[in-house]
Amino acid sequence: MGTEVGGVKCFDLAELDEQIAALGISVAILTVPPKFAQAVADQLVFAGVQAILSFASIQLSVPDSVFVENYDMTTALETVAYFARAD
């Protein structure tokens, strides 16, 4: 960690709380495997994130004060494929 990829700084998960506070982050995009999603969401909420766009394929349990938008990539791809099919 502590590197830069494509102009984006990467930090260790252990620095999550510190970086969210330092950068004033209120919205997070969650792109972790389902088995880690709830634990990371809990960390995000604890750190002060107010809204989460989740690509994990599970329902997250968060306080009512935190907005979660679930995005199902599989359903989106199926929809696009349906409309792209040849007649």
Biopython code that builds the backbone (N, CA, C, O; Angstrom):
import numpy as np
from Bio.PDB.StructureBuilder import StructureBuilder

atoms = [
    (1, "MET", "N", (0.823, -1.173, 0.000)),
    (1, "MET", "CA", (0.000, 0.000, 0.000)),
    (1, "MET", "C", (0.876, 1.248, 0.000)),
    (1, "MET", "O", (2.104, 1.164, -0.016)),
    (2, "GLY", "N", (0.229, 2.393, 0.018)),
    (2, "GLY", "CA", (0.988, 3.630, -0.057)),
    (2, "GLY", "C", (1.472, 3.909, -1.471)),
    (2, "GLY", "O", (2.333, 4.762, -1.688)),
    (3, "THR", "N", (0.912, 3.183, -2.427)),
    (3, "THR", "CA", (1.305, 3.380, -3.816)),
    (3, "THR", "C", (0.214, 4.145, -4.545)),
    (3, "THR", "O", (-0.831, 4.467, -3.978)),
    (4, "GLU", "N", (0.476, 4.423, -5.793)),
    (4, "GLU", "CA", (-0.475, 5.125, -6.642)),
    (4, "GLU", "C", (-0.719, 4.273, -7.885)),
    (4, "GLU", "O", (0.222, 3.813, -8.531)),
    (5, "VAL", "N", (-1.984, 4.072, -8.207)),
    (5, "VAL", "CA", (-2.356, 3.288, -9.384)),
    (5, "VAL", "C", (-3.238, 4.153, -10.266)),
    (5, "VAL", "O", (-4.331, 4.550, -9.863)),
    (6, "GLY", "N", (-2.769, 4.441, -11.457)),
    (6, "GLY", "CA", (-3.548, 5.269, -12.378)),
    (6, "GLY", "C", (-3.890, 6.631, -11.805)),
    (6, "GLY", "O", (-4.949, 7.182, -12.104)),
    (7, "GLY", "N", (-3.013, 7.175, -10.991)),
    (7, "GLY", "CA", (-3.247, 8.484, -10.395)),
    (7, "GLY", "C", (-4.091, 8.455, -9.133)),
    (7, "GLY", "O", (-4.417, 9.505, -8.579)),
    (8, "VAL", "N", (-4.446, 7.260, -8.675)),
    (8, "VAL", "CA", (-5.275, 7.114, -7.467)),
    (8, "VAL", "C", (-4.415, 6.548, -6.342)),
    (8, "VAL", "O", (-3.785, 5.503, -6.502)),
    (9, "LYS", "N", (-4.391, 7.241, -5.202)),
    (9, "LYS", "CA", (-3.629, 6.758, -4.061)),
    (9, "LYS", "C", (-4.333, 5.567, -3.430)),
    (9, "LYS", "O", (-5.554, 5.569, -3.271)),
    (10, "CYS", "N", (-3.563, 4.559, -3.074)),
    (10, "CYS", "CA", (-4.088, 3.345, -2.434)),
    (10, "CYS", "C", (-3.578, 3.299, -1.003)),
    (10, "CYS", "O", (-2.393, 3.503, -0.740)),
    (11, "PHE", "N", (-4.509, 3.022, -0.073)),
    (11, "PHE", "CA", (-4.162, 2.973, 1.337)),
    (11, "PHE", "C", (-4.517, 1.613, 1.908)),
    (11, "PHE", "O", (-5.378, 0.912, 1.376)),
    (12, "ASP", "N", (-3.860, 1.247, 2.979)),
    (12, "ASP", "CA", (-4.154, 0.022, 3.698)),
    (12, "ASP", "C", (-5.510, 0.165, 4.380)),
    (12, "ASP", "O", (-5.861, 1.252, 4.839)),
    (13, "LEU", "N", (-6.269, -0.915, 4.451)),
    (13, "LEU", "CA", (-7.580, -0.895, 5.095)),
    (13, "LEU", "C", (-7.484, -0.444, 6.547)),
    (13, "LEU", "O", (-8.441, 0.110, 7.088)),
    (14, "ALA", "N", (-6.348, -0.674, 7.176)),
    (14, "ALA", "CA", (-6.138, -0.241, 8.560)),
    (14, "ALA", "C", (-6.187, 1.279, 8.695)),
    (14, "ALA", "O", (-6.398, 1.797, 9.792)),
    (15, "GLU", "N", (-5.994, 1.993, 7.589)),
    (15, "GLU", "CA", (-6.018, 3.457, 7.588)),
    (15, "GLU", "C", (-7.387, 4.022, 7.203)),
    (15, "GLU", "O", (-7.530, 5.234, 7.038)),
    (16, "LEU", "N", (-8.386, 3.162, 7.059)),
    (16, "LEU", "CA", (-9.691, 3.586, 6.545)),
    (16, "LEU", "C", (-10.286, 4.740, 7.351)),
    (16, "LEU", "O", (-10.628, 5.776, 6.782)),
    (17, "ASP", "N", (-10.411, 4.574, 8.654)),
    (17, "ASP", "CA", (-10.998, 5.622, 9.495)),
    (17, "ASP", "C", (-10.258, 6.944, 9.343)),
    (17, "ASP", "O", (-10.865, 8.001, 9.168)),
    (18, "GLU", "N", (-8.935, 6.860, 9.415)),
    (18, "GLU", "CA", (-8.088, 8.054, 9.336)),
    (18, "GLU", "C", (-8.249, 8.769, 7.993)),
    (18, "GLU", "O", (-8.391, 9.991, 7.957)),
    (19, "GLN", "N", (-8.227, 8.026, 6.905)),
    (19, "GLN", "CA", (-8.319, 8.625, 5.572)),
    (19, "GLN", "C", (-9.706, 9.202, 5.295)),
    (19, "GLN", "O", (-9.820, 10.255, 4.667)),
    (20, "ILE", "N", (-10.763, 8.526, 5.756)),
    (20, "ILE", "CA", (-12.116, 9.044, 5.573)),
    (20, "ILE", "C", (-12.257, 10.382, 6.292)),
    (20, "ILE", "O", (-12.822, 11.330, 5.745)),
    (21, "ALA", "N", (-11.747, 10.456, 7.507)),
    (21, "ALA", "CA", (-11.808, 11.709, 8.267)),
    (21, "ALA", "C", (-10.956, 12.795, 7.621)),
    (21, "ALA", "O", (-11.406, 13.929, 7.461)),
    (22, "ALA", "N", (-9.724, 12.446, 7.249)),
    (22, "ALA", "CA", (-8.797, 13.432, 6.678)),
    (22, "ALA", "C", (-9.293, 13.997, 5.347)),
    (22, "ALA", "O", (-9.094, 15.175, 5.049)),
    (23, "LEU", "N", (-9.941, 13.143, 4.551)),
    (23, "LEU", "CA", (-10.382, 13.565, 3.225)),
    (23, "LEU", "C", (-11.842, 14.025, 3.194)),
    (23, "LEU", "O", (-12.335, 14.456, 2.152)),
    (24, "GLY", "N", (-12.528, 13.933, 4.326)),
    (24, "GLY", "CA", (-13.920, 14.372, 4.397)),
    (24, "GLY", "C", (-14.853, 13.548, 3.526)),
    (24, "GLY", "O", (-15.772, 14.090, 2.911)),
    (25, "ILE", "N", (-14.625, 12.251, 3.468)),
    (25, "ILE", "CA", (-15.401, 11.365, 2.595)),
    (25, "ILE", "C", (-16.747, 11.049, 3.241)),
    (25, "ILE", "O", (-16.808, 10.684, 4.415)),
    (26, "SER", "N", (-17.832, 11.191, 2.464)),
    (26, "SER", "CA", (-19.162, 10.862, 2.980)),
    (26, "SER", "C", (-19.846, 9.777, 2.145)),
    (26, "SER", "O", (-20.854, 9.211, 2.570)),
    (27, "VAL", "N", (-19.307, 9.487, 0.967)),
    (27, "VAL", "CA", (-19.877, 8.482, 0.069)),
    (27, "VAL", "C", (-18.796, 7.459, -0.271)),
    (27, "VAL", "O", (-17.660, 7.822, -0.577)),
    (28, "ALA", "N", (-19.161, 6.168, -0.215)),
    (28, "ALA", "CA", (-18.205, 5.107, -0.532)),
    (28, "ALA", "C", (-18.790, 4.169, -1.582)),
    (28, "ALA", "O", (-20.001, 3.956, -1.643)),
    (29, "ILE", "N", (-17.915, 3.620, -2.395)),
    (29, "ILE", "CA", (-18.291, 2.578, -3.351)),
    (29, "ILE", "C", (-17.682, 1.284, -2.839)),
    (29, "ILE", "O", (-16.464, 1.159, -2.711)),
    (30, "LEU", "N", (-18.555, 0.322, -2.547)),
    (30, "LEU", "CA", (-18.132, -0.944, -1.946)),
    (30, "LEU", "C", (-18.026, -2.008, -3.028)),
    (30, "LEU", "O", (-19.031, -2.402, -3.621)),
    (31, "THR", "N", (-16.812, -2.470, -3.282)),
    (31, "THR", "CA", (-16.559, -3.464, -4.340)),
    (31, "THR", "C", (-15.686, -4.582, -3.801)),
    (31, "THR", "O", (-14.580, -4.818, -4.288)),
    (32, "VAL", "N", (-16.195, -5.260, -2.798)),
    (32, "VAL", "CA", (-15.464, -6.373, -2.190)),
    (32, "VAL", "C", (-16.291, -7.645, -2.337)),
    (32, "VAL", "O", (-17.498, -7.568, -2.566)),
    (33, "PRO", "N", (-15.660, -8.821, -2.208)),
    (33, "PRO", "CA", (-16.426, -10.063, -2.254)),
    (33, "PRO", "C", (-17.502, -10.067, -1.161)),
    (33, "PRO", "O", (-17.315, -9.478, -0.097)),
    (34, "PRO", "N", (-18.635, -10.739, -1.435)),
    (34, "PRO", "CA", (-19.748, -10.751, -0.479)),
    (34, "PRO", "C", (-19.361, -11.130, 0.941)),
    (34, "PRO", "O", (-19.915, -10.576, 1.892)),
    (35, "LYS", "N", (-18.424, -12.061, 1.113)),
    (35, "LYS", "CA", (-18.091, -12.502, 2.466)),
    (35, "LYS", "C", (-17.392, -11.416, 3.290)),
    (35, "LYS", "O", (-17.322, -11.526, 4.514)),
    (36, "PHE", "N", (-16.877, -10.370, 2.638)),
    (36, "PHE", "CA", (-16.224, -9.271, 3.344)),
    (36, "PHE", "C", (-17.071, -8.010, 3.388)),
    (36, "PHE", "O", (-16.732, -7.065, 4.101)),
    (37, "ALA", "N", (-18.158, -7.979, 2.646)),
    (37, "ALA", "CA", (-18.937, -6.751, 2.460)),
    (37, "ALA", "C", (-19.490, -6.171, 3.758)),
    (37, "ALA", "O", (-19.371, -4.968, 3.990)),
    (38, "GLN", "N", (-20.088, -6.998, 4.603)),
    (38, "GLN", "CA", (-20.680, -6.460, 5.829)),
    (38, "GLN", "C", (-19.618, -5.882, 6.748)),
    (38, "GLN", "O", (-19.818, -4.820, 7.337)),
    (39, "ALA", "N", (-18.495, -6.567, 6.875)),
    (39, "ALA", "CA", (-17.425, -6.078, 7.750)),
    (39, "ALA", "C", (-16.876, -4.745, 7.255)),
    (39, "ALA", "O", (-16.627, -3.844, 8.056)),
    (40, "VAL", "N", (-16.685, -4.611, 5.953)),
    (40, "VAL", "CA", (-16.173, -3.350, 5.402)),
    (40, "VAL", "C", (-17.239, -2.263, 5.527)),
    (40, "VAL", "O", (-16.919, -1.118, 5.846)),
    (41, "ALA", "N", (-18.495, -2.610, 5.278)),
    (41, "ALA", "CA", (-19.585, -1.633, 5.443)),
    (41, "ALA", "C", (-19.628, -1.138, 6.884)),
    (41, "ALA", "O", (-19.818, 0.054, 7.123)),
    (42, "ASP", "N", (-19.456, -2.033, 7.839)),
    (42, "ASP", "CA", (-19.429, -1.638, 9.248)),
    (42, "ASP", "C", (-18.311, -0.636, 9.511)),
    (42, "ASP", "O", (-18.508, 0.345, 10.229)),
    (43, "GLN", "N", (-17.143, -0.880, 8.931)),
    (43, "GLN", "CA", (-16.015, 0.047, 9.095)),
    (43, "GLN", "C", (-16.336, 1.398, 8.468)),
    (43, "GLN", "O", (-16.027, 2.443, 9.042)),
    (44, "LEU", "N", (-16.955, 1.378, 7.290)),
    (44, "LEU", "CA", (-17.306, 2.628, 6.617)),
    (44, "LEU", "C", (-18.283, 3.445, 7.454)),
    (44, "LEU", "O", (-18.121, 4.656, 7.611)),
    (45, "VAL", "N", (-19.293, 2.775, 7.986)),
    (45, "VAL", "CA", (-20.285, 3.455, 8.822)),
    (45, "VAL", "C", (-19.629, 4.013, 10.084)),
    (45, "VAL", "O", (-19.877, 5.158, 10.460)),
    (46, "PHE", "N", (-18.805, 3.216, 10.728)),
    (46, "PHE", "CA", (-18.100, 3.652, 11.940)),
    (46, "PHE", "C", (-17.242, 4.883, 11.655)),
    (46, "PHE", "O", (-17.105, 5.758, 12.510)),
    (47, "ALA", "N", (-16.665, 4.951, 10.454)),
    (47, "ALA", "CA", (-15.784, 6.056, 10.076)),
    (47, "ALA", "C", (-16.559, 7.306, 9.679)),
    (47, "ALA", "O", (-15.969, 8.373, 9.508)),
    (48, "GLY", "N", (-17.888, 7.182, 9.528)),
    (48, "GLY", "CA", (-18.690, 8.370, 9.227)),
    (48, "GLY", "C", (-19.269, 8.458, 7.834)),
    (48, "GLY", "O", (-19.878, 9.470, 7.487)),
    (49, "VAL", "N", (-19.097, 7.428, 7.027)),
    (49, "VAL", "CA", (-19.679, 7.441, 5.678)),
    (49, "VAL", "C", (-21.201, 7.468, 5.797)),
    (49, "VAL", "O", (-21.774, 6.763, 6.627)),
    (50, "GLN", "N", (-21.853, 8.280, 4.970)),
    (50, "GLN", "CA", (-23.298, 8.465, 5.047)),
    (50, "GLN", "C", (-24.060, 7.772, 3.927)),
    (50, "GLN", "O", (-25.279, 7.621, 4.007)),
    (51, "ALA", "N", (-23.354, 7.350, 2.887)),
    (51, "ALA", "CA", (-24.004, 6.675, 1.762)),
    (51, "ALA", "C", (-23.024, 5.689, 1.139)),
    (51, "ALA", "O", (-21.829, 5.961, 1.030)),
    (52, "ILE", "N", (-23.563, 4.521, 0.725)),
    (52, "ILE", "CA", (-22.736, 3.457, 0.155)),
    (52, "ILE", "C", (-23.382, 2.960, -1.125)),
    (52, "ILE", "O", (-24.563, 2.612, -1.139)),
    (53, "LEU", "N", (-22.604, 2.927, -2.205)),
    (53, "LEU", "CA", (-23.009, 2.247, -3.435)),
    (53, "LEU", "C", (-22.345, 0.885, -3.373)),
    (53, "LEU", "O", (-21.121, 0.776, -3.437)),
    (54, "SER", "N", (-23.165, -0.160, -3.246)),
    (54, "SER", "CA", (-22.628, -1.504, -3.036)),
    (54, "SER", "C", (-22.760, -2.365, -4.286)),
    (54, "SER", "O", (-23.845, -2.500, -4.852)),
    (55, "PHE", "N", (-21.648, -2.939, -4.702)),
    (55, "PHE", "CA", (-21.622, -3.900, -5.797)),
    (55, "PHE", "C", (-21.586, -5.328, -5.257)),
    (55, "PHE", "O", (-21.540, -6.282, -6.034)),
    (56, "ALA", "N", (-21.606, -5.483, -3.933)),
    (56, "ALA", "CA", (-21.616, -6.815, -3.314)),
    (56, "ALA", "C", (-23.010, -7.411, -3.494)),
    (56, "ALA", "O", (-24.009, -6.691, -3.479)),
    (57, "SER", "N", (-23.068, -8.695, -3.660)),
    (57, "SER", "CA", (-24.352, -9.351, -3.933)),
    (57, "SER", "C", (-25.046, -9.813, -2.651)),
    (57, "SER", "O", (-25.643, -10.889, -2.614)),
    (58, "ILE", "N", (-24.963, -8.987, -1.596)),
    (58, "ILE", "CA", (-25.669, -9.282, -0.348)),
    (58, "ILE", "C", (-26.356, -8.010, 0.137)),
    (58, "ILE", "O", (-25.979, -6.901, -0.240)),
    (59, "GLN", "N", (-27.365, -8.188, 0.975)),
    (59, "GLN", "CA", (-28.018, -7.053, 1.614)),
    (59, "GLN", "C", (-27.180, -6.657, 2.821)),
    (59, "GLN", "O", (-26.834, -7.496, 3.652)),
    (60, "LEU", "N", (-26.862, -5.387, 2.907)),
    (60, "LEU", "CA", (-26.074, -4.896, 4.027)),
    (60, "LEU", "C", (-26.992, -4.428, 5.143)),
    (60, "LEU", "O", (-28.081, -3.913, 4.890)),
    (61, "SER", "N", (-26.551, -4.609, 6.360)),
    (61, "SER", "CA", (-27.276, -4.123, 7.520)),
    (61, "SER", "C", (-26.542, -2.886, 8.033)),
    (61, "SER", "O", (-25.437, -2.976, 8.566)),
    (62, "VAL", "N", (-27.184, -1.728, 7.858)),
    (62, "VAL", "CA", (-26.599, -0.458, 8.295)),
    (62, "VAL", "C", (-27.663, 0.333, 9.050)),
    (62, "VAL", "O", (-28.851, 0.038, 8.924)),
    (63, "PRO", "N", (-27.254, 1.334, 9.835)),
    (63, "PRO", "CA", (-28.240, 2.170, 10.518)),
    (63, "PRO", "C", (-29.137, 2.895, 9.509)),
    (63, "PRO", "O", (-28.751, 3.100, 8.358)),
    (64, "ASP", "N", (-30.326, 3.277, 9.950)),
    (64, "ASP", "CA", (-31.261, 3.992, 9.079)),
    (64, "ASP", "C", (-30.683, 5.308, 8.559)),
    (64, "ASP", "O", (-31.124, 5.812, 7.526)),
    (65, "SER", "N", (-29.710, 5.861, 9.261)),
    (65, "SER", "CA", (-29.114, 7.131, 8.859)),
    (65, "SER", "C", (-28.144, 6.993, 7.679)),
    (65, "SER", "O", (-27.684, 7.997, 7.136)),
    (66, "VAL", "N", (-27.836, 5.759, 7.286)),
    (66, "VAL", "CA", (-26.906, 5.514, 6.176)),
    (66, "VAL", "C", (-27.695, 4.990, 4.979)),
    (66, "VAL", "O", (-28.434, 4.012, 5.095)),
    (67, "PHE", "N", (-27.536, 5.640, 3.834)),
    (67, "PHE", "CA", (-28.223, 5.221, 2.605)),
    (67, "PHE", "C", (-27.359, 4.201, 1.874)),
    (67, "PHE", "O", (-26.157, 4.401, 1.700)),
    (68, "VAL", "N", (-27.986, 3.104, 1.448)),
    (68, "VAL", "CA", (-27.286, 2.082, 0.664)),
    (68, "VAL", "C", (-28.025, 1.883, -0.651)),
    (68, "VAL", "O", (-29.235, 1.660, -0.666)),
    (69, "GLU", "N", (-27.301, 1.962, -1.734)),
    (69, "GLU", "CA", (-27.833, 1.641, -3.061)),
    (69, "GLU", "C", (-27.119, 0.383, -3.517)),
    (69, "GLU", "O", (-25.899, 0.376, -3.676)),
    (70, "ASN", "N", (-27.880, -0.682, -3.729)),
    (70, "ASN", "CA", (-27.310, -1.942, -4.199)),
    (70, "ASN", "C", (-27.349, -1.971, -5.723)),
    (70, "ASN", "O", (-28.375, -1.668, -6.332)),
    (71, "TYR", "N", (-26.237, -2.334, -6.324)),
    (71, "TYR", "CA", (-26.158, -2.428, -7.773)),
    (71, "TYR", "C", (-25.789, -3.858, -8.124)),
    (71, "TYR", "O", (-24.730, -4.355, -7.740)),
    (72, "ASP", "N", (-26.669, -4.504, -8.853)),
    (72, "ASP", "CA", (-26.450, -5.904, -9.229)),
    (72, "ASP", "C", (-25.920, -5.955, -10.657)),
    (72, "ASP", "O", (-26.675, -5.802, -11.617)),
    (73, "MET", "N", (-24.632, -6.169, -10.785)),
    (73, "MET", "CA", (-23.974, -6.184, -12.092)),
    (73, "MET", "C", (-24.522, -7.287, -12.992)),
    (73, "MET", "O", (-24.650, -7.088, -14.200)),
    (74, "THR", "N", (-24.846, -8.440, -12.424)),
    (74, "THR", "CA", (-25.361, -9.559, -13.215)),
    (74, "THR", "C", (-26.679, -9.194, -13.874)),
    (74, "THR", "O", (-26.870, -9.442, -15.065)),
    (75, "THR", "N", (-27.582, -8.612, -13.113)),
    (75, "THR", "CA", (-28.872, -8.195, -13.665)),
    (75, "THR", "C", (-28.684, -7.125, -14.729)),
    (75, "THR", "O", (-29.354, -7.150, -15.761)),
    (76, "ALA", "N", (-27.787, -6.198, -14.489)),
    (76, "ALA", "CA", (-27.529, -5.137, -15.470)),
    (76, "ALA", "C", (-26.990, -5.721, -16.771)),
    (76, "ALA", "O", (-27.401, -5.305, -17.854)),
    (77, "LEU", "N", (-26.069, -6.685, -16.672)),
    (77, "LEU", "CA", (-25.522, -7.311, -17.879)),
    (77, "LEU", "C", (-26.587, -8.109, -18.619)),
    (77, "LEU", "O", (-26.620, -8.104, -19.850)),
    (78, "GLU", "N", (-27.458, -8.792, -17.883)),
    (78, "GLU", "CA", (-28.542, -9.537, -18.521)),
    (78, "GLU", "C", (-29.482, -8.591, -19.269)),
    (78, "GLU", "O", (-29.935, -8.899, -20.372)),
    (79, "THR", "N", (-29.767, -7.457, -18.671)),
    (79, "THR", "CA", (-30.639, -6.465, -19.310)),
    (79, "THR", "C", (-30.001, -5.930, -20.584)),
    (79, "THR", "O", (-30.665, -5.842, -21.616)),
    (80, "VAL", "N", (-28.743, -5.576, -20.526)),
    (80, "VAL", "CA", (-28.040, -5.066, -21.706)),
    (80, "VAL", "C", (-27.983, -6.118, -22.792)),
    (80, "VAL", "O", (-28.224, -5.816, -23.960)),
    (81, "ALA", "N", (-27.666, -7.361, -22.422)),
    (81, "ALA", "CA", (-27.593, -8.453, -23.392)),
    (81, "ALA", "C", (-28.951, -8.692, -24.061)),
    (81, "ALA", "O", (-29.018, -8.971, -25.258)),
    (82, "TYR", "N", (-30.020, -8.582, -23.286)),
    (82, "TYR", "CA", (-31.371, -8.775, -23.829)),
    (82, "TYR", "C", (-31.652, -7.755, -24.923)),
    (82, "TYR", "O", (-32.140, -8.109, -25.996)),
    (83, "PHE", "N", (-31.344, -6.483, -24.654)),
    (83, "PHE", "CA", (-31.640, -5.437, -25.623)),
    (83, "PHE", "C", (-30.642, -5.378, -26.768)),
    (83, "PHE", "O", (-30.907, -4.735, -27.784)),
    (84, "ALA", "N", (-29.495, -6.040, -26.619)),
    (84, "ALA", "CA", (-28.482, -6.050, -27.683)),
    (84, "ALA", "C", (-28.655, -7.233, -28.638)),
    (84, "ALA", "O", (-27.991, -7.302, -29.672)),
    (85, "ARG", "N", (-29.535, -8.148, -28.293)),
    (85, "ARG", "CA", (-29.683, -9.351, -29.142)),
    (85, "ARG", "C", (-30.221, -8.959, -30.511)),
    (85, "ARG", "O", (-30.965, -7.990, -30.657)),
    (86, "ALA", "N", (-29.833, -9.719, -31.479)),
    (86, "ALA", "CA", (-30.285, -9.483, -32.868)),
    (86, "ALA", "C", (-31.692, -10.045, -33.037)),
    (86, "ALA", "O", (-32.014, -11.108, -32.506)),
    (87, "ASP", "N", (-32.516, -9.331, -33.770)),
    (87, "ASP", "CA", (-33.887, -9.799, -34.052)),
    (87, "ASP", "C", (-33.918, -10.648, -35.292)),
    (87, "ASP", "O", (-34.981, -11.129, -35.685)),
]
sb = StructureBuilder()
sb.init_structure("model")
sb.init_model(0)
sb.init_chain("A")
sb.init_seg("    ")
for serial, (resi, resn, name, xyz) in enumerate(atoms, 1):
    if name == "N":
        sb.init_residue(resn, " ", resi, " ")
    sb.init_atom(name, np.array(xyz, "f"), 0.0, 1.0, " ", f" {name:<3s}", serial, name[0])
structure = sb.get_structure()
